[in-house]
């Protein structure tokens, strides 16, 4: 290590922490830590080498520093509050740093790299004075694998340092072994100036900038984990670029191991925008969860293999109750190491929206002391728990955690699912005619209503390509083409499915599906992967036969599935689907530069099939009309 760096470290690190740094031989790691110290000017630096004592120290410091509170009756539980205006991913201030001469899709939020670096570094300058910088070394994906990406996060938040311990695999020993040319991801985060509640004070100066030239994420004046834990969706943006260069996929995927006949297990991946059913699908009772949020997917000898980038869950807690989500409800109400964020706290217990019981009329929450009817400065009522309240927990705590979580070779994907909030159009479950049709008709054409997981107007209807559009750091057309070409090179591509858990009756507005029906759709998909059941060809894809669903409802839900329900759910709604195709075609033409020719062709062909079916059967077509 150069004397220049030694002098920087000796000023801020005690001997124990300095010794940990001296064991690191990679110059990029040393430079990043040193530059972060010089920029943020912490009083001291704590280097975590992943010992049990150090992990316990971080958790304790989060409590001592009042970023977390342990005043809960259930052992292992702590709670954390983000600032009132810091409750979700903030699209407006999350930007790619784009150098002159480079170009990203116009659909993506971006800023000139030099301008952005000057701005973010000016906000980070001296931001850690009076505080400790915590250095965490992590790996994305199982250690020692072709999937592995080593990472470093420097932060002044003990809450963030504790969160990453639950969400990611430890990486100090991996960092000690890596070659000089190994690609790494870096994150520098500061909560900025804090108020009396230990929350970020200058939320108007919140910035989350992604520098893909240096594989670095910068965030400041924010504590919400989606903004401050750099290896969630922020590093996904970096991984997408790496995947593009190397010919694999970095995806917004959950992965579930679905049990089938004779003891077999089939892995299905699924992409859903936040609050659209991704985690609840991954947590289906009786199945195995491998991933709930982000996966890396590679072609290994012609086989589609995937791993969970993470090893924990940062899950939305609203709606988790003993009826709809019995497994996860039991886990988060039992003694486990869990961080609850932005829930209501009363009488040593945590409370959240739609948890299946009456909530207290008062308590403390992200707004401070809360009481029923409390309003904010705009006159809007403050809910007891935020709609985007979360729980952070290690996957290995779950009794249904899949045994292959740490398999360095990954698991084979039998199918890929795309689903959003589509109240009017698509049927609850359908299968693409082939890889290209499925990827385009269900992935590229994924529409959803924006939700509380994003800081902007809730209820806005939008297209969200592959449920990853916010995170794509290469041109969207290039990203879609990568997907198409990836499938072509596989010996056997996964089947592609579209799901819609949110279909409503056009007249009454009532949902046509129970929240638990998703288990039936998943079981049908598992059978389709192995060609154990046939399907009906419709203009938008292959759909189930009634008798097959009736049998699955009987075995999985223990209910009698009525033919009338089947007809309502799987009727092809021609006007709504034609309008959907037209919206997506317009979006692709306006927003997706250099879209592959297959995209418009596939969408136009689906529109033509719908119009021909309309000529023969009318606007609303019973699934039985398509039975040959």
C-alpha positions in Angstrom: 0.0 0.0 0.0 1.3 3.4 -0.9 2.5 5.8 1.8 0.0 8.3 0.6 -2.9 6.0 1.5 -1.3 4.9 4.7 -1.2 8.5 6.0 -4.9 9.0 5.2 -5.9 5.9 7.0 -3.6 6.5 10.0 -5.4 9.8 10.7 -8.9 8.1 10.9 -8.4 4.5 11.8 -7.1 2.9 15.0 -4.6 0.1 14.8 -7.2 -2.7 14.7 -9.1 -1.2 11.8 -5.9 -0.2 10.0 -4.6 -3.8 10.2 -7.8 -4.9 8.4 -7.3 -2.4 5.6 -3.6 -3.4 5.2 -4.6 -7.0 4.3 -6.4 -5.7 1.2 -4.2 -5.8 -1.9 -6.7 -4.5 -4.5 -5.7 -0.9 -5.3 -9.2 0.1 -6.5 -10.7 -0.9 -3.1 -8.0 1.1 -1.2 -8.4 4.1 -3.4 -12.3 4.1 -3.0 -12.1 4.0 0.7 -9.4 6.7 0.9 -11.2 9.0 -1.5 -14.4 8.5 0.5 -12.6 9.5 3.7 -11.1 12.6 2.1 -14.5 13.7 0.7 -16.8 13.0 3.6 -14.3 13.8 6.4 -15.6 11.3 9.1 -14.1 11.6 12.6 -13.2 7.9 12.5 -13.6 4.8 10.4 -14.9 1.3 11.3 -13.9 -1.5 9.0 -16.1 -4.6 9.2 -14.3 -7.8 8.5 -17.5 -9.8 9.2 -16.7 -11.4 12.6 -19.6 -12.2 14.8 -18.5 -9.5 17.3 -18.3 -6.9 14.6 -21.8 -7.7 13.3 -23.2 -7.5 16.9 -21.4 -4.2 17.3 -23.0 -2.7 14.2 -26.5 -3.8 15.3 -25.9 -2.4 18.8 -24.6 0.9 17.4 -27.7 1.3 15.3 -29.6 1.3 18.6 -27.1 3.4 20.5 -27.1 6.0 17.8 -31.0 6.0 17.8 -31.3 5.0 14.2 -33.1 1.9 15.3 -35.1 1.2 18.5 -35.3 -2.1 20.3 -38.3 -1.2 22.5 -40.3 -4.1 21.2 -41.6 -7.1 23.1 -40.5 -9.7 20.5 -36.8 -10.7 20.8 -34.7 -9.6 17.8 -37.1 -7.0 16.5 -36.1 -3.4 16.0 -37.8 -0.5 14.3 -36.5 2.4 12.2 -38.2 5.5 10.9 -37.2 7.3 7.7 -38.0 11.0 7.3 -41.6 12.0 6.4 -40.5 12.9 2.9 -38.2 9.9 2.5 -40.5 7.0 2.2 -39.7 5.4 -1.2 -37.6 5.3 -4.3 -37.4 8.9 -5.6 -37.4 8.9 -9.4 -37.0 12.6 -9.6 -33.6 12.8 -7.9 -32.3 9.4 -9.0 -30.2 10.0 -12.1 -27.6 8.3 -14.3 -24.4 10.3 -14.8 -23.9 10.3 -18.5 -20.6 11.4 -20.0 -20.5 13.6 -23.1 -20.8 11.5 -26.3 -22.8 8.8 -24.5 -26.5 8.4 -24.7 -29.2 6.6 -22.8 -32.9 6.2 -23.5 -34.9 9.4 -23.2 -37.2 7.5 -20.9 -34.4 7.4 -18.3 -33.6 10.2 -15.8 -30.1 11.5 -16.4 -27.6 14.3 -16.0 -24.3 15.3 -17.5 -21.6 13.2 -15.7 -19.3 16.1 -14.9 -22.1 18.3 -13.7 -23.7 15.5 -11.6 -20.4 14.5 -10.0 -19.7 18.1 -9.0 -23.1 18.4 -7.5 -23.2 15.1 -5.5 -19.6 15.6 -4.3 -20.4 19.1 -3.1 -23.3 17.6 -1.1 -21.1 14.8 0.3 -18.2 17.1 1.2 -17.8 17.0 4.9 -21.1 15.2 5.4 -19.6 12.7 7.9 -18.0 15.2 10.3 -18.7 14.2 13.8 -19.6 10.7 12.7 -18.1 7.3 11.9 -17.8 5.9 8.4 -18.6 2.3 8.3 -17.0 0.2 5.6 -18.9 -3.0 4.6 -17.6 -5.6 2.1 -20.2 -7.7 0.4 -20.8 -10.0 -2.5 -23.7 -10.1 -4.9 -24.6 -13.7 -5.7 -23.1 -16.8 -4.0 -19.4 -16.4 -3.1 -16.8 -18.1 -5.4 -19.2 -18.3 -8.3 -19.2 -17.2 -11.9 -22.2 -15.1 -10.8 -20.3 -13.3 -8.0 -19.7 -9.5 -8.0 -17.7 -8.1 -5.0 -19.0 -4.8 -3.5 -18.0 -2.1 -1.0 -20.3 0.3 0.8 -19.1 3.2 2.8 -21.8 4.8 4.9 -22.3 6.9 8.0 -25.6 5.1 8.9 -25.5 2.2 11.3 -29.0 1.3 10.2 -27.8 0.9 6.6 -24.7 -1.1 7.8 -27.1 -3.4 9.8 -29.5 -3.7 6.9 -26.9 -4.9 4.4 -25.9 -7.6 6.9 -29.4 -9.1 6.6 -29.7 -8.6 2.9 -26.3 -9.6 1.5 -23.5 -12.2 1.8 -20.4 -11.2 3.7 -17.5 -10.3 1.4 -14.4 -9.3 3.4 -12.6 -12.6 2.8 -13.6 -12.4 -0.9 -12.1 -8.9 -1.2 -8.8 -10.3 0.2 -8.6 -12.8 -2.7 -9.7 -10.8 -5.7 -7.3 -10.0 -8.6 -6.5 -6.4 -9.5 -8.6 -6.6 -12.7 -11.7 -7.9 -11.0 -14.7 -5.7 -11.6 -16.3 -4.3 -8.4 -19.3 -2.2 -7.4 -19.0 0.7 -5.0 -21.5 2.7 -3.0 -20.9 5.9 -1.0 -23.8 7.0 1.2 -24.3 9.7 3.8 -27.6 10.4 5.6 -26.5 14.0 5.7 -27.5 16.4 8.5 -29.9 14.7 10.9 -32.8 16.2 12.8 -33.8 15.4 16.4 -35.5 12.2 15.2 -32.2 11.0 13.6 -33.7 11.3 10.2 -32.2 13.1 7.1 -33.0 16.8 7.5 -32.3 18.2 4.1 -34.6 16.1 2.1 -34.9 18.8 -0.5 -31.2 18.1 -1.3 -31.7 14.4 -1.6 -29.7 13.0 -4.5 -29.1 9.4 -5.7 -26.6 9.3 -8.6 -25.3 6.3 -10.5 -21.9 6.7 -12.2 -21.7 3.7 -14.5 -18.3 4.7 -15.7 -16.7 4.0 -12.3 -19.4 1.5 -11.2 -20.2 3.8 -8.3 -23.5 4.7 -6.6 -23.7 8.0 -4.6 -26.5 8.8 -2.3 -26.9 11.7 0.2 -29.6 13.2 2.5 -31.7 10.0 2.5 -32.0 7.0 4.7 -34.8 5.0 3.0 -33.1 1.7 2.3 -34.1 1.6 -1.4 -32.0 4.8 -1.8 -29.2 4.2 0.8 -28.5 0.5 0.5 -26.6 0.8 -2.8 -26.8 -2.8 -3.8 -30.6 -2.9 -4.2 -32.0 -1.4 -7.4 -29.1 1.1 -7.6 -26.4 -1.5 -8.2 -28.9 -3.4 -10.5 -28.3 -0.5 -12.9 -24.6 -1.2 -12.9 -25.1 -5.0 -13.2 -27.3 -4.5 -16.3 -24.4 -2.8 -18.1 -22.0 -5.6 -17.0 -24.5 -8.2 -18.2 -24.9 -6.5 -21.6 -21.1 -6.5 -22.1 -20.8 -10.2 -21.1 -24.0 -11.7 -22.6 -26.1 -12.5 -19.5 -29.1 -10.9 -17.8 -29.4 -8.9 -14.5 -33.1 -8.9 -13.7 -35.8 -7.7 -11.3 -36.8 -11.3 -10.5 -38.2 -13.3 -7.7 -37.4 -17.1 -8.0 -39.7 -19.8 -6.5 -39.2 -23.5 -6.4 -42.6 -25.0 -7.2 -43.3 -28.6 -6.2 -44.8 -30.8 -8.9 -45.9 -34.4 -9.3 -43.7 -37.2 -8.0 -41.6 -34.9 -5.8 -40.1 -32.8 -8.7 -39.3 -29.1 -8.2 -39.5 -26.5 -11.0 -38.0 -23.1 -10.7 -40.0 -20.1 -11.9 -38.6 -16.6 -12.0 -41.0 -13.6 -12.0 -40.8 -9.9 -12.7 -43.4 -7.7 -11.0 -43.2 -3.9 -10.2 -43.1 -3.1 -6.5 -46.4 -3.9 -4.7 -47.7 -6.0 -7.5 -47.4 -9.5 -5.9 -43.8 -10.4 -6.4 -42.9 -11.2 -2.8 -46.2 -12.8 -2.0 -45.7 -15.1 -5.1 -42.2 -16.0 -3.9 -43.6 -16.8 -0.5 -46.5 -19.1 -1.5 -47.1 -21.6 1.2 -45.8 -25.1 0.5 -43.3 -23.9 -2.1 -39.7 -22.8 -1.7 -38.4 -19.3 -2.0 -35.0 -18.8 -3.6 -35.2 -15.0 -4.4 -37.7 -12.2 -3.9 -36.2 -9.3 -5.8 -33.1 -9.5 -7.9 -31.5 -12.3 -9.9 -28.6 -12.8 -12.2 -29.3 -15.2 -15.1 -26.7 -16.9 -17.3 -26.4 -19.4 -20.1 -24.4 -22.2 -18.6 -23.7 -24.8 -21.3 -27.0 -24.0 -23.0 -29.0 -24.1 -19.8 -30.7 -21.1 -18.3 -29.3 -20.8 -14.8 -30.1 -18.2 -12.1 -29.0 -17.1 -8.6 -30.4 -14.8 -6.0 -28.2 -11.7 -5.9 -29.2 -11.2 -2.3 -29.8 -13.4 0.7 -32.5 -11.4 2.5 -35.8 -9.6 2.0 -36.6 -5.9 2.1 -40.3 -6.5 1.8 -43.5 -4.4 1.7 -45.4 -5.2 4.9 -48.8 -3.7 4.0 -51.4 -6.5 3.5 -49.3 -9.2 5.2 -51.9 -10.9 7.4 -52.5 -14.5 8.7 -55.2 -15.2 6.1 -53.6 -14.0 2.9 -49.9 -14.5 3.8 -49.8 -16.9 6.7 -46.2 -18.0 6.3 -44.6 -14.6 6.2 -47.0 -13.3 8.8 -45.8 -16.0 11.2 -42.2 -15.4 10.5 -42.3 -11.6 11.1 -44.4 -12.0 14.3 -42.0 -14.5 15.8 -38.6 -14.0 17.5 -36.2 -13.3 14.6 -33.7 -10.6 13.7 -36.0 -8.2 11.8 -35.8 -4.4 11.1 -39.3 -2.9 10.7 -39.4 0.5 9.0 -42.1 3.1 9.0 -44.7 1.1 10.8 -46.8 2.2 13.7 -45.4 1.3 17.2 -47.6 1.0 20.2 -47.3 -1.0 23.5 -44.1 -2.7 22.3 -45.7 -4.0 19.2 -45.5 -3.1 15.5 -48.7 -2.4 13.5 -49.2 -2.0 9.8 -52.0 -1.5 7.3 -54.2 -4.5 6.4 -52.6 -6.8 9.0 -55.9 -8.5 9.8 -56.8 -6.7 13.0 -57.9 -3.3 14.3 -55.0 -0.9 14.7 -54.5 1.4 17.7 -55.8 5.0 17.6 -52.4 6.4 18.6 -48.7 5.5 18.8 -45.5 6.6 17.2 -44.7 6.4 13.5 -42.6 8.1 10.8 -44.5 11.4 11.6 -43.6 11.3 15.3 -46.4 11.0 17.8 -49.4 9.8 15.9 -53.1 9.8 16.6 -56.1 8.9 14.5 -57.1 11.9 12.2 -53.6 13.5 12.4 -52.9 15.6 9.2 -49.7 16.8 7.6 -48.9 20.4 6.7 -50.9 20.0 3.4 -54.0 18.9 5.3 -53.7 15.3 4.2 -54.4 12.6 6.7 -51.4 10.7 7.9 -51.9 6.9 8.0 -50.9 4.9 11.1 -48.3 3.0 9.0 -46.9 4.1 5.7 -48.1 2.2 2.6 -44.5 1.5 1.8 -43.6 0.3 5.3 -41.1 -2.5 5.2 -39.5 -5.4 7.0 -35.9 -6.5 6.5 -35.0 -10.1 7.3 -32.5 -12.8 6.3 -33.9 -15.4 3.9 -32.3 -18.2 6.0 -34.7 -17.3 8.8 -37.6 -18.6 6.7 -38.6 -22.2 7.0 -39.4 -22.3 3.3 -35.9 -21.0 2.2 -34.7 -23.0 -0.8 -31.8 -25.4 -0.2 -30.1 -24.1 -3.3 -29.8 -20.5 -2.2 -26.0 -20.8 -1.9 -25.5 -23.1 -4.9 -22.6 -21.4 -6.9 -23.9 -23.0 -10.1 -27.4 -21.6 -9.8 -30.7 -23.3 -10.5 -32.3 -24.0 -13.9 -35.3 -21.8 -14.8 -38.2 -23.6 -16.2 -40.3 -20.5 -16.7 -40.3 -16.7 -16.5 -43.4 -14.7 -15.3 -44.2 -11.1 -16.0 -47.0 -9.4 -14.1 -48.3 -6.0 -13.2 -51.5 -4.2 -12.2 -53.7 -4.5 -15.3 -57.3 -3.9 -14.2 -58.8 -4.1 -17.7 -56.9 -6.2 -20.1 -55.0 -9.5 -19.8 -56.4 -12.7 -18.3 -55.1 -14.0 -14.9 -52.5 -16.3 -16.5 -51.4 -17.2 -20.0 -48.3 -18.6 -21.8 -46.4 -17.0 -24.7 -46.5 -18.9 -28.0 -42.7 -18.9 -27.9 -39.8 -17.0 -26.3 -40.0 -14.0 -28.5 -43.8 -13.6 -28.2 -43.8 -14.1 -24.4 -40.9 -11.6 -23.8 -42.6 -9.0 -26.0 -46.3 -9.5 -25.3 -45.9 -9.9 -21.5 -42.5 -8.3 -20.7 -42.2 -5.3 -23.1 -45.9 -4.8 -22.9 -46.0 -4.9 -19.1 -48.4 -2.2 -17.9 -49.1 -1.3 -14.3 -50.6 1.3 -12.1 -47.9 3.2 -10.1 -47.9 2.4 -6.4 -46.8 3.8 -3.1 -43.4 2.2 -3.5 -42.5 5.2 -5.7 -42.5 8.8 -4.5 -44.9 10.4 -6.9 -48.6 10.4 -7.7 -50.1 7.1 -6.9 -52.6 5.6 -9.4 -50.8 6.7 -12.6 -51.1 4.1 -15.3 -47.8 3.4 -17.1 -45.8 0.9 -19.2 -42.9 -0.6 -17.2 -40.9 -2.8 -19.6 -39.9 -6.1 -17.9 -40.6 -4.3 -14.6 -37.1 -3.0 -14.8 -37.5 0.2 -16.9 -36.4 2.5 -14.1 -33.1 0.7 -13.7 -32.0 0.1 -17.3 -28.7 1.8 -17.8 -28.3 1.0 -21.5 -30.7 1.9 -24.3 -34.0 0.2 -23.9 -33.9 -1.2 -27.4 -30.5 -2.8 -26.7 -31.8 -4.2 -23.4 -34.8 -5.8 -25.2 -32.5 -7.2 -28.0 -30.2 -8.7 -25.3 -33.2 -10.6 -23.9 -34.3 -11.9 -27.3 -30.8 -13.0 -28.3 -30.2 -14.6 -24.8 -33.2 -16.9 -25.3 -32.2 -17.8 -28.9 -28.8 -19.1 -27.7 -30.2 -21.5 -25.1 -30.7 -25.2 -25.8 -34.1 -24.9 -24.2 -35.5 -21.5 -23.4 -37.7 -21.2 -20.3 -41.4 -20.8 -21.1 -42.7 -17.3 -20.7 -45.9 -16.5 -18.9 -48.0 -13.4 -18.2 -50.0 -13.1 -15.0 -52.5 -10.5 -13.9 -53.6 -10.7 -10.2 -55.6 -7.5 -10.5 -58.2 -8.1 -13.2 -61.5 -6.3 -12.4 -65.1 -6.7 -13.6 -65.6 -4.0 -16.1 -69.1 -3.2 -14.7 -68.8 -3.5 -11.0 -65.0 -2.8 -10.6 -64.7 -5.9 -8.3 -61.6 -8.0 -8.5 -62.2 -11.3 -10.3 -59.4 -13.1 -8.4 -58.7 -13.8 -4.8 -55.2 -13.0 -3.6 -54.7 -16.7 -3.0 -55.6 -17.7 -6.6 -52.0 -16.9 -7.6 -51.0 -20.3 -6.2 -53.3 -22.0 -8.7 -51.8 -20.0 -11.6 -48.3 -21.0 -10.5 -49.2 -24.6 -10.2 -50.6 -24.5 -13.8 -47.4 -23.0 -15.0 -45.4 -25.7 -13.4 -47.4 -28.3 -15.2 -47.0 -26.5 -18.5 -43.2 -26.4 -18.2 -43.4 -30.2 -18.3 -46.2 -30.4 -20.8 -48.4 -32.2 -18.3 -51.5 -30.3 -19.3 -52.7 -28.9 -22.6 -53.6 -25.2 -23.3 -56.1 -23.3 -25.4 -54.7 -21.0 -28.1 -56.2 -17.4 -28.0 -55.1 -14.2 -29.7 -53.0 -13.1 -26.7 -51.5 -16.5 -25.7 -52.1 -20.0 -24.4 -54.6 -20.2 -21.5 -55.7 -23.1 -19.2 -58.6 -25.5 -19.8 -61.3 -25.2 -17.2 -61.1 -28.8 -16.1 -57.4 -28.5 -15.3 -57.9 -25.3 -13.2 -60.8 -27.0 -11.4 -58.5 -29.8 -10.4 -55.8 -27.5 -9.2 -58.3 -25.3 -7.3 -59.5 -28.4 -5.6 -56.1 -29.7 -4.6 -54.4 -26.4 -3.8 -57.2 -24.1 -2.5 -59.6 -26.9 -1.4 -62.4 -25.0 -3.2 -64.8 -25.8 -6.0 -63.9 -23.6 -9.0 -67.0 -22.6 -10.9 -67.3 -22.5 -14.6 -68.9 -19.0 -14.4 -65.8 -17.7 -12.6 -63.6 -19.3 -15.3 -65.6 -17.6 -18.1 -65.4 -14.2 -16.4 -61.6 -14.5 -15.7 -60.5 -15.8 -19.1 -62.8 -14.0 -21.4 -60.7 -12.2 -24.0 -61.6 -8.5 -23.9 -60.9 -7.4 -27.4 -61.3 -3.6 -27.0 -59.2 -3.4 -23.9 -56.5 -5.6 -25.4 -56.4 -3.7 -28.7 -56.1 -0.5 -26.8 -53.3 -2.0 -24.8 -51.4 -3.0 -27.9 -51.8 0.5 -29.4 -50.5 2.1 -26.2 -47.4 -0.1 -26.1 -46.7 0.3 -29.8 -46.9 4.1 -29.4 -44.6 3.9 -26.4 -42.1 1.8 -28.2 -42.0 4.1 -31.2 -41.6 7.2 -29.1 -39.5 6.0 -26.2 -37.5 3.0 -27.3 -34.7 3.9 -29.6 -33.5 1.2 -32.0 -36.1 -1.3 -30.8 -35.6 -4.8 -32.4 -37.9 -5.3 -35.4 -39.5 -8.2 -33.6 -41.1 -5.9 -31.1 -43.5 -3.9 -33.3 -44.0 -7.0 -35.5 -45.1 -9.1 -32.5 -47.4 -6.4 -31.1 -49.0 -5.7 -34.5 -49.6 -9.4 -35.0 -51.3 -9.7 -31.6 -53.5 -6.7 -32.5 -54.4 -8.3 -35.8 -55.3 -11.6 -34.2 -57.6 -9.8 -31.7 -59.4 -7.9 -34.5 -59.9 -11.0 -36.5 -61.3 -12.8 -33.5 -63.6 -9.8 -33.0 -65.0 -10.1 -36.5 -65.8 -13.7 -35.8 -67.0 -13.6 -32.1 -67.5 -10.0 -31.0 -65.9 -7.7 -28.4 -65.9 -10.1 -25.5 -65.0 -13.7 -26.3 -65.6 -16.7 -24.0 -62.5 -18.9 -23.7 -64.6 -21.8 -24.8 -64.9 -20.2 -28.3 -61.3 -21.0 -28.9 -61.4 -24.7 -28.1 -60.8 -26.6 -31.3 
